């Protein structure tokens, strides 16, 4: 089995803070990903209908902002999954230990 990273070890040692971080990352992912598909389609339509002028007029900047938001949303999602994994492992190990006793 692979060695745990520092963050994973810290999260495992602090389940309450892990749950708080899990909730916060879930909210961050939700806020950043709401209507992301609509904004991407609207931006693509704007650029395709206005061409080069649309890019210069702010379409390219908006595209970079969309990509930045998508990357931030994925970082929140990965943090959520890490916290989820740590909490599920901790709960599963507690259940196994209590059954063995």
MMTF fields as JSON, N, C-alpha, C and O atoms, coordinates in Angstrom:
{
  "mmtfVersion": "1.0.0",
  "mmtfProducer": "UNKNOWN",
  "numBonds": 403,
  "numAtoms": 404,
  "numGroups": 101,
  "numChains": 1,
  "numModels": 1,
  "chainsPerModel": [1],
  "groupsPerChain": [101],
  "chainIdList": ["A"],
  "bondAtomList": [4, 2, 8, 6, 12, 10, 16, 14, 20, 18, 24, 22, 28, 26, 32, 30, 36, 34, 40, 38, 44, 42, 48, 46, 52, 50, 56, 54, 60, 58, 64, 62, 68, 66, 72, 70, 76, 74, 80, 78, 84, 82, 88, 86, 92, 90, 96, 94, 100, 98, 104, 102, 108, 106, 112, 110, 116, 114, 120, 118, 124, 122, 128, 126, 132, 130, 136, 134, 140, 138, 144, 142, 148, 146, 152, 150, 156, 154, 160, 158, 164, 162, 168, 166, 172, 170, 176, 174, 180, 178, 184, 182, 188, 186, 192, 190, 196, 194, 200, 198, 204, 202, 208, 206, 212, 210, 216, 214, 220, 218, 224, 222, 228, 226, 232, 230, 236, 234, 240, 238, 244, 242, 248, 246, 252, 250, 256, 254, 260, 258, 264, 262, 268, 266, 272, 270, 276, 274, 280, 278, 284, 282, 288, 286, 292, 290, 296, 294, 300, 298, 304, 302, 308, 306, 312, 310, 316, 314, 320, 318, 324, 322, 328, 326, 332, 330, 336, 334, 340, 338, 344, 342, 348, 346, 352, 350, 356, 354, 360, 358, 364, 362, 368, 366, 372, 370, 376, 374, 380, 378, 384, 382, 388, 386, 392, 390, 396, 394, 400, 398],
  "bondOrderList": [1, 1, 1, 1, 1, 1, 1, 1, 1, 1, 1, 1, 1, 1, 1, 1, 1, 1, 1, 1, 1, 1, 1, 1, 1, 1, 1, 1, 1, 1, 1, 1, 1, 1, 1, 1, 1, 1, 1, 1, 1, 1, 1, 1, 1, 1, 1, 1, 1, 1, 1, 1, 1, 1, 1, 1, 1, 1, 1, 1, 1, 1, 1, 1, 1, 1, 1, 1, 1, 1, 1, 1, 1, 1, 1, 1, 1, 1, 1, 1, 1, 1, 1, 1, 1, 1, 1, 1, 1, 1, 1, 1, 1, 1, 1, 1, 1, 1, 1, 1],
  "groupList": [{"groupName": "UNK", "atomNameList": ["N", "CA", "C", "O"], "elementList": ["N", "C", "C", "O"], "formalChargeList": [0, 0, 0, 0], "bondAtomList": [1, 0, 2, 1, 3, 2], "bondOrderList": [1, 1, 2], "singleLetterCode": "X", "chemCompType": "L-PEPTIDE LINKING"}],
  "groupTypeList": [0, 0, 0, 0, 0, 0, 0, 0, 0, 0, 0, 0, 0, 0, 0, 0, 0, 0, 0, 0, 0, 0, 0, 0, 0, 0, 0, 0, 0, 0, 0, 0, 0, 0, 0, 0, 0, 0, 0, 0, 0, 0, 0, 0, 0, 0, 0, 0, 0, 0, 0, 0, 0, 0, 0, 0, 0, 0, 0, 0, 0, 0, 0, 0, 0, 0, 0, 0, 0, 0, 0, 0, 0, 0, 0, 0, 0, 0, 0, 0, 0, 0, 0, 0, 0, 0, 0, 0, 0, 0, 0, 0, 0, 0, 0, 0, 0, 0, 0, 0, 0],
  "groupIdList": [1, 2, 3, 4, 5, 6, 7, 8, 9, 10, 11, 12, 13, 14, 15, 16, 17, 18, 19, 20, 21, 22, 23, 24, 25, 26, 27, 28, 29, 30, 31, 32, 33, 34, 35, 36, 37, 38, 39, 40, 41, 42, 43, 44, 45, 46, 47, 48, 49, 50, 51, 52, 53, 54, 55, 56, 57, 58, 59, 60, 61, 62, 63, 64, 65, 66, 67, 68, 69, 70, 71, 72, 73, 74, 75, 76, 77, 78, 79, 80, 81, 82, 83, 84, 85, 86, 87, 88, 89, 90, 91, 92, 93, 94, 95, 96, 97, 98, 99, 100, 101],
  "secStructList": [7, 7, 7, 7, 7, 2, 2, 2, 2, 2, 2, 2, 2, 7, 2, 2, 2, 2, 2, 2, 2, 2, 2, 2, 2, 2, 2, 2, 2, 2, 2, 2, 2, 6, 6, 2, 2, 2, 2, 2, 2, 2, 2, 2, 2, 2, 2, 2, 2, 2, 2, 2, 2, 2, 0, 0, 0, 0, 0, 2, 2, 2, 2, 2, 2, 2, 2, 2, 2, 2, 2, 2, 2, 2, 2, 2, 2, 2, 2, 2, 2, 2, 2, 2, 2, 2, 2, 2, 2, 2, 2, 2, 2, 2, 2, 2, 2, 2, 2, 2, 7],
  "xCoordList": [0.838, 0.0, 0.886, 1.947, 0.452, 1.24, 1.27, 0.333, 2.364, 2.516, 1.578, 1.429, 0.945, 0.046, 0.832, 1.936, 0.242, 0.846, 0.601, -0.167, 1.262, 1.122, -0.314, -0.853, -0.932, -2.305, -3.261, -4.129, -3.107, -3.973, -3.8, -4.778, -2.576, -2.321, -2.951, -3.553, -2.807, -3.398, -4.919, -5.55, -5.503, -6.959, -7.434, -8.475, -6.683, -7.048, -6.993, -7.77, -6.078, -5.94, -6.955, -7.148, -7.605, -8.554, -9.88, -10.152, -10.705, -11.932, -12.95, -13.674, -13.017, -13.981, -13.582, -14.422, -12.294, -11.821, -11.913, -12.126, -11.755, -11.908, -13.339, -13.572, -14.298, -15.699, -16.011, -16.754, -15.448, -15.637, -15.048, -15.669, -13.857, -13.214, -13.992, -14.1, -14.529, -15.359, -16.572, -16.893, -17.244, -18.422, -18.062, -18.766, -16.977, -16.544, -16.168, -16.52, -15.462, -15.061, -16.266, -16.297, -17.261, -18.494, -19.204, -19.665, -19.289, -19.929, -19.14, -19.728, -17.816, -16.983, -17.155, -17.26, -17.184, -17.391, -18.76, -18.895, -19.77, -21.129, -21.272, -21.873, -20.722, -20.829, -20.11, -20.632, -18.915, -18.137, -18.664, -18.454, -19.338, -19.761, -21.201, -21.635, -21.949, -23.32, -23.288, -22.553, -24.055, -24.196, -22.902, -22.815, -21.899, -20.638, -20.853, -20.284, -21.664, -21.927, -22.648, -22.331, -23.614, -24.337, -23.396, -23.468, -22.521, -21.588, -20.609, -20.277, -20.153, -19.238, -19.922, -19.34, -21.159, -21.888, -22.179, -22.057, -22.561, -22.827, -21.559, -21.608, -20.429, -19.166, -18.765, -18.324, -18.919, -18.579, -19.468, -18.995, -20.748, -21.666, -21.283, -21.306, -20.932, -20.532, -19.283, -19.217, -18.3, -17.055, -17.297, -16.764, -18.1, -18.33, -19.152, -18.954, -20.063, -20.873, -20.161, -20.46, -19.235, -18.546, -17.112, -16.477, -16.602, -15.263, -14.168, -14.187, -13.2, -12.04, -12.451, -11.866, -13.449, -13.922, -14.476, -14.314, -15.121, -15.644, -14.536, -14.661, -13.454, -12.304, -11.679, -11.374, -11.491, -10.871, -11.78, -11.307, -13.082, -14.061, -14.32, -15.211, -13.582, -13.729, -14.04, -14.066, -14.273, -14.581, -13.421, -13.62, -12.211, -11.03, -10.777, -10.437, -10.943, -10.773, -11.813, -11.499, -13.051, -14.095, -13.792, -14.052, -13.251, -12.884, -11.817, -11.902, -10.816, -9.792, -10.385, -9.972, -11.345, -12.007, -12.822, -12.867, -13.459, -14.22, -13.279, -13.575, -12.145, -11.165, -10.62, -10.455, -10.339, -9.868, -10.906, -10.557, -12.182, -13.241, -13.383, -13.633, -13.224, -13.313, -12.166, -12.373, -10.97, -9.82, -10.021, -9.751, -10.491, -10.745, -11.833, -11.731, -12.877, -13.947, -13.407, -13.788, -12.526, -11.952, -11.036, -10.958, -10.351, -9.517, -10.394, -10.06, -11.514, -12.451, -12.999, -13.159, -13.288, -13.818, -12.787, -13.128, -11.539, -10.489, -10.292, -10.074, -10.367, -10.272, -11.455, -11.293, -12.64, -13.83, -13.634, -13.923, -13.146, -12.948, -11.88, -12.019, -10.82, -9.794, -10.391, -10.178, -11.136, -11.765, -12.753, -12.819, -13.519, -14.479, -13.757, -14.176, -12.68, -11.913, -11.363, -11.442, -10.809, -10.241, -11.327, -11.132, -12.472, -13.548, -14.141, -14.421, -14.334, -14.883, -13.911, -14.33, -12.617, -11.622, -11.615, -11.539, -11.692, -11.679, -12.909, -12.794, -14.079, -15.302, -15.266, -15.689, -14.769, -14.696, -13.733, -14.024, -12.6, -11.632, -12.173, -11.9, -12.937, -13.545, -14.561, -14.642, -15.341, -16.321, -15.637, -16.107, -14.534, -13.801, -13.202, -13.245, -12.643, -12.044, -13.102, -12.861, -14.275, -15.322, -15.888, -16.3, -15.916, -16.403, -15.396, -15.775, -14.102, -13.073, -12.997, -12.558, -13.418, -13.36, -14.483, -14.587],
  "yCoordList": [-1.178, 0.0, 1.245, 1.256, 2.284, 3.501, 4.271, 4.224, 4.971, 5.785, 6.989, 7.6, 7.323, 8.466, 9.764, 9.881, 10.733, 12.05, 12.815, 12.379, 13.959, 14.764, 15.242, 15.202, 15.695, 16.193, 15.081, 15.272, 13.934, 12.797, 12.347, 12.01, 12.341, 11.971, 12.973, 12.592, 14.261, 15.286, 15.167, 15.265, 14.956, 14.811, 13.602, 13.653, 12.528, 11.318, 11.533, 10.937, 12.381, 12.647, 13.665, 13.781, 14.404, 15.454, 15.277, 16.02, 14.313, 14.028, 15.171, 15.332, 15.958, 17.069, 18.127, 18.617, 18.474, 19.439, 18.876, 19.622, 17.583, 16.944, 17.096, 17.369, 16.92, 17.075, 18.529, 18.785, 19.474, 20.897, 21.204, 21.903, 20.686, 20.893, 20.205, 20.741, 19.03, 18.314, 19.155, 19.3, 19.708, 20.535, 21.802, 22.186, 22.448, 23.676, 23.413, 24.191, 22.329, 22.018, 21.63, 21.915, 20.98, 20.658, 21.942, 22.06, 22.895, 24.172, 24.936, 25.502, 24.955, 25.623, 25.021, 25.746, 23.693, 23.021, 23.362, 23.645, 23.334, 23.626, 25.043, 25.269, 25.995, 27.4, 27.651, 28.347, 27.088, 27.334, 26.581, 27.015, 25.471, 24.68, 24.951, 24.443, 25.746, 26.075, 26.87, 27.85, 26.46, 27.123, 27.196, 27.973, 26.403, 26.437, 26.019, 26.622, 25.003, 24.544, 25.624, 25.838, 26.303, 27.376, 28.503, 29.013, 28.888, 29.983, 29.587, 30.403, 28.353, 27.881, 27.924, 28.399, 27.427, 27.436, 28.858, 29.154, 29.739, 31.129, 31.805, 32.554, 31.548, 32.13, 31.602, 32.363, 30.303, 29.713, 30.284, 30.559, 30.46, 31.037, 32.484, 32.902, 33.243, 34.646, 34.741, 35.557, 33.905, 33.938, 33.483, 34.078, 32.428, 31.93, 32.907, 32.991, 33.639, 34.577, 35.911, 36.597, 36.292, 37.577, 37.441, 38.436, 36.228, 35.987, 36.693, 36.755, 37.229, 37.877, 39.062, 39.287, 39.813, 40.968, 40.506, 41.194, 39.358, 38.811, 38.422, 38.601, 37.891, 37.552, 38.803, 38.848, 39.821, 41.057, 41.787, 42.427, 41.685, 42.426, 41.794, 42.247, 40.78, 40.206, 38.725, 38.105, 38.15, 36.722, 35.85, 34.83, 36.251, 35.476, 35.579, 34.588, 36.771, 36.942, 36.115, 35.471, 36.139, 35.356, 33.862, 33.112, 33.426, 32.023, 31.621, 30.547, 32.48, 32.192, 32.164, 31.352, 33.041, 33.045, 31.771, 31.23, 31.298, 30.048, 28.886, 28.04, 28.846, 27.779, 27.85, 26.817, 29.057, 29.229, 28.711, 28.021, 29.043, 28.569, 27.051, 26.409, 26.481, 25.025, 24.338, 23.316, 24.894, 24.324, 24.442, 23.495, 25.597, 25.779, 24.825, 24.265, 24.637, 23.705, 22.286, 21.556, 21.887, 20.544, 20.392, 19.311, 21.452, 21.383, 21.191, 20.404, 21.91, 21.711, 20.29, 19.679, 19.757, 18.396, 17.372, 16.442, 17.549, 16.624, 16.685, 15.657, 17.881, 18.024, 17.338, 16.679, 17.493, 16.818, 15.303, 14.632, 14.766, 13.316, 12.822, 11.737, 13.6, 13.22, 13.152, 12.176, 14.18, 14.189, 13.04, 12.387, 12.798, 11.69, 10.361, 9.538, 10.162, 8.92, 8.728, 7.635, 9.791, 9.709, 9.369, 8.504, 10.047, 9.8, 8.402, 7.742, 7.947, 6.601, 5.549, 4.595, 5.707, 4.762, 4.75, 3.688, 5.93, 6.021, 5.325, 4.575, 5.572, 4.924, 3.417, 2.652, 2.986, 1.551, 0.853, -0.24, 1.471, 0.873, 0.825, -0.129, 1.835, 1.818, 0.69, 0.018, 0.481, -0.609, -1.967, -2.862, -2.135, -3.402, -3.651, -4.773, -2.607, -2.758, -3.089, -3.906, -2.461, -2.73, -4.137, -4.746, -4.66, -6.032, -7.067, -8.151, -6.725, -7.662, -7.753, -8.77, -6.705, -6.707, -7.465, -7.567],
  "zCoordList": [0.0, 0.0, 0.0, 0.624, -0.695, -0.814, 0.5, 1.297, 0.695, 1.904, 1.817, 0.759, 2.958, 2.983, 2.891, 3.421, 2.208, 2.142, 3.433, 4.291, 3.56, 4.772, 4.955, 6.061, 3.861, 3.955, 4.343, 5.195, 3.728, 4.039, 5.485, 6.151, 5.968, 7.366, 8.321, 9.325, 8.003, 8.859, 8.865, 9.918, 7.692, 7.609, 8.398, 9.052, 8.34, 9.07, 10.58, 11.325, 11.024, 12.459, 12.979, 14.189, 12.076, 12.466, 11.719, 10.776, 12.119, 11.367, 11.354, 10.373, 12.415, 12.433, 11.405, 10.65, 11.381, 10.393, 8.977, 8.022, 8.846, 7.541, 7.051, 5.873, 7.956, 7.582, 7.215, 6.267, 7.958, 7.638, 6.265, 5.464, 5.991, 4.696, 3.582, 2.479, 3.86, 2.892, 2.521, 1.341, 3.522, 3.277, 2.513, 1.578, 2.902, 2.225, 0.77, -0.116, 0.529, -0.845, -1.693, -2.89, -1.083, -1.8, -2.222, -3.357, -1.308, -1.629, -2.689, -3.61, -2.567, -3.565, -4.949, -5.938, -5.02, -6.303, -6.871, -8.061, -6.015, -6.473, -6.99, -8.04, -6.26, -6.659, -7.978, -8.849, -8.128, -9.345, -10.56, -11.693, -10.342, -11.493, -11.929, -12.963, -11.154, -11.54, -12.844, -12.965, -13.771, -15.075, -15.881, -16.832, -15.518, -16.258, -17.713, -18.624, -17.929, -19.298, -20.106, -21.276, -19.49, -20.19, -20.589, -21.707, -19.68, -19.953, -21.055, -21.914, -21.032, -22.08, -23.443, -24.419, -23.51, -24.781, -25.251, -26.44, -24.329, -24.703, -25.214, -26.19, -24.565, -24.996, -26.367, -27.227, -26.567, -27.87, -28.974, -30.076, -28.676, -29.67, -29.979, -31.136, -28.944, -29.125, -29.996, -30.915, -29.7, -30.471, -31.905, -32.842, -32.085, -33.446, -34.281, -35.493, -33.664, -34.451, -34.683, -35.66, -33.813, -33.967, -34.454, -34.801, -34.482, -35.005, -34.226, -32.996, -34.99, -34.385, -33.513, -32.453, -33.954, -33.175, -31.827, -30.819, -31.809, -30.559, -29.596, -28.385, -30.143, -29.296, -28.694, -27.502, -29.537, -29.071, -28.086, -27.148, -28.308, -27.5, -26.136, -25.417, -25.768, -24.434, -24.429, -23.366, -25.583, -25.652, -25.206, -24.547, -25.565, -25.179, -23.675, -23.029, -23.127, -21.684, -20.928, -19.927, -21.415, -20.758, -20.864, -19.923, -21.989, -22.154, -21.132, -20.536, -20.93, -19.921, -18.513, -17.685, -18.238, -16.932, -16.725, -15.621, -17.784, -17.711, -17.415, -16.572, -18.11, -17.89, -16.465, -15.816, -15.971, -14.596, -13.6, -12.642, -13.823, -12.929, -12.986, -11.965, -14.169, -14.302, -13.556, -12.903, -13.653, -12.936, -11.427, -10.688, -10.971, -9.536, -9.058, -7.967, -9.868, -9.5, -9.38, -8.464, -10.291, -10.219, -9.006, -8.422, -8.629, -7.424, -6.187, -5.301, -6.13, -5.024, -5.03, -3.973, -6.23, -6.333, -5.844, -5.114, -6.247, -5.802, -4.294, -3.654, -3.726, -2.273, -1.598, -0.571, -2.174, -1.656, -1.663, -0.672, -2.779, -2.885, -1.908, -1.343, -1.701, -0.731, 0.667, 1.388, 1.054, 2.385, 2.523, 3.564, 1.466, 1.493, 1.699, 2.513, 0.963, 1.06, 2.476, 3.037, 3.044, 4.396, 5.409, 6.262, 5.32, 6.284, 6.14, 7.141, 4.907, 4.692, 5.212, 5.867, 4.932, 5.456, 6.979, 7.598, 7.578, 9.034, 9.623, 10.592, 9.04, 9.529, 9.305, 10.173, 8.157, 7.868, 8.826, 9.31, 9.098, 10.026, 11.445, 12.174, 11.854, 13.189, 13.297, 14.325, 12.23, 12.242, 12.306, 13.01, 11.581, 11.615, 12.991, 13.495, 13.603, 14.931, 15.976, 16.865, 15.877, 16.871, 16.709, 17.696, 15.505, 15.283, 15.772, 16.213, 15.69, 16.128, 17.643, 18.179, 18.339, 19.814, 20.401, 21.623]
}
